[in-house]
Amino acid sequence: MKPSKTIGRILKFGTLWSTSGFVFTVVLQIYARFFLENAPSWTEEASRLFFIYAIAFASGLALKNNYYVHLDMFFNRFNPKIKRRILFAIPFVTFILFGLIMIFSIQLIILGMPERSPSMEFNMGFAFFSIFIMSSAICYYALIQILQSLKSDKK
């Protein structure tokens, strides 16, 4: 199996489970507020964490499938030479930016290891690991776009 396919499947699986966990905890939170005397305090924190991880897993897939917003009306006014440069510059700048975020997220994960979340008492390094997942997925798919752009320029 190709690495790209494996990475895509892992990201899809993570997105699916994180989104399912988010929906489940929100439904549980709504049910508890309407039908129980005391709503569990951990549901809000769990739903926030599931939401963060859903975004982290889905961000690379959004870049892969071009689901981010494009300003086509503005972009279409440029001549083809400038369009080609922009289409190379955007993934390049994205790769640099999220590469830096990925590097510094490792420090953040290490700093979060001794910290505990307020209601669920889990390691905050786990929460900060979502930044690493997001930035590495975006870097991976931005690099693929850069390589495809270079390959098409050679032709």
C-alpha positions in Angstrom: 0.0 0.0 0.0 1.3 3.5 -0.9 2.2 5.8 2.0 -0.2 8.4 0.7 -3.1 6.0 0.8 -2.2 4.9 4.3 -1.9 8.4 5.6 -5.2 9.3 4.0 -6.9 6.4 5.6 -5.5 7.2 9.0 -6.6 10.8 8.7 -10.1 9.7 7.5 -10.4 7.2 10.4 -9.3 9.9 12.9 -11.7 12.4 11.5 -14.6 9.8 11.6 -13.9 8.8 15.2 -13.3 12.3 16.5 -16.5 13.6 14.9 -18.4 10.6 16.2 -17.0 11.2 19.7 -17.9 14.9 19.4 -21.5 14.2 18.4 -21.9 11.6 21.1 -20.6 13.9 23.9 -22.8 16.8 22.7 -25.9 14.6 22.6 -25.0 13.2 26.1 -24.5 16.8 27.3 -27.9 17.9 25.9 -29.6 14.8 27.4 -28.0 15.3 30.8 -29.0 19.0 30.9 -32.6 18.2 30.2 -33.2 15.0 32.0 -30.7 14.7 34.8 -30.3 16.8 38.0 -26.6 17.4 37.4 -24.9 17.3 34.0 -21.5 15.7 34.0 -18.7 18.3 33.9 -16.4 16.3 31.7 -18.7 16.3 28.7 -17.9 19.9 27.7 -14.1 19.3 27.9 -14.5 16.0 26.0 -16.5 17.6 23.3 -14.0 20.3 22.9 -11.1 17.8 22.6 -13.0 15.7 20.1 -13.8 18.8 18.0 -10.1 19.9 18.1 -9.0 16.4 17.0 -11.6 16.3 14.2 -10.3 19.5 12.8 -6.7 18.3 13.2 -7.3 15.1 11.3 -9.5 16.7 8.6 -7.3 19.7 7.8 -4.8 17.7 5.8 -7.6 16.0 3.9 -9.1 19.4 3.1 -5.8 20.5 1.6 -5.5 17.2 -0.3 -8.9 17.6 -1.9 -8.8 21.4 -2.3 -11.7 22.1 0.1 -10.3 25.3 1.4 -11.8 28.6 0.2 -10.4 30.0 -3.0 -10.9 33.5 -4.3 -11.4 32.5 -7.9 -12.9 35.8 -9.0 -9.7 37.6 -7.9 -7.4 34.9 -9.0 -8.9 34.6 -12.5 -7.9 38.2 -13.3 -4.2 37.3 -13.3 -2.3 36.3 -16.4 -1.2 32.6 -16.7 2.4 33.2 -15.7 1.4 34.9 -12.4 -1.2 32.2 -11.8 1.4 29.5 -12.1 3.7 31.4 -9.6 0.9 31.8 -7.1 -0.1 28.1 -7.4 3.5 27.2 -6.5 3.9 29.9 -3.8 0.8 29.0 -1.8 1.8 25.4 -1.1 5.4 26.5 -0.5 4.5 29.1 2.0 1.9 26.7 3.6 4.7 24.1 3.9 7.1 26.5 5.6 4.5 27.9 8.0 3.1 24.5 9.1 6.6 23.1 9.2 7.5 25.7 11.8 4.3 25.0 13.7 5.1 21.3 13.6 8.6 21.8 15.0 7.4 24.1 17.8 4.4 21.9 18.6 6.8 19.3 19.8 8.1 21.8 22.5 4.5 22.5 23.4 3.7 18.8 23.8 6.7 18.4 26.1 5.7 21.5 28.1 2.1 20.1 28.4 3.2 16.7 29.7 3.2 17.7 33.5 0.0 19.7 33.1 -3.4 18.1 33.7 -6.8 19.1 32.2 -9.2 20.6 34.8 -12.2 18.2 34.7 -10.9 15.0 33.0 -7.4 15.0 34.4 -5.8 13.8 31.2 -2.3 14.8 30.2 -2.3 18.2 28.3 0.4 16.9 26.0 -2.3 14.8 24.5 -4.4 17.8 23.7 -1.4 19.7 22.2 -0.6 16.6 20.1 -3.5 17.6 17.8 -1.4 20.6 16.7 1.4 18.2 15.6 -1.1 16.0 13.7 -2.7 19.0 11.9 0.6 20.6 10.9 2.3 17.4 9.8 -0.8 16.4 7.7 -0.9 19.8 6.1 2.9 19.7 5.5 2.6 16.3 3.9 -0.1 17.3 1.4 1.5 20.7 0.7 4.8 18.9 -0.2 2.8 16.7 -2.6 1.3 19.8 -4.2 4.8 21.4 -4.5 6.2 18.3 -6.1 3.3 18.0 -8.5 3.7 21.7 -9.4 7.4 21.2 -10.1 6.7 18.1 -12.1 4.1 20.0 -14.2 6.5 22.9 -14.8 9.1 20.6 -16.2 6.6 19.5 -18.9 
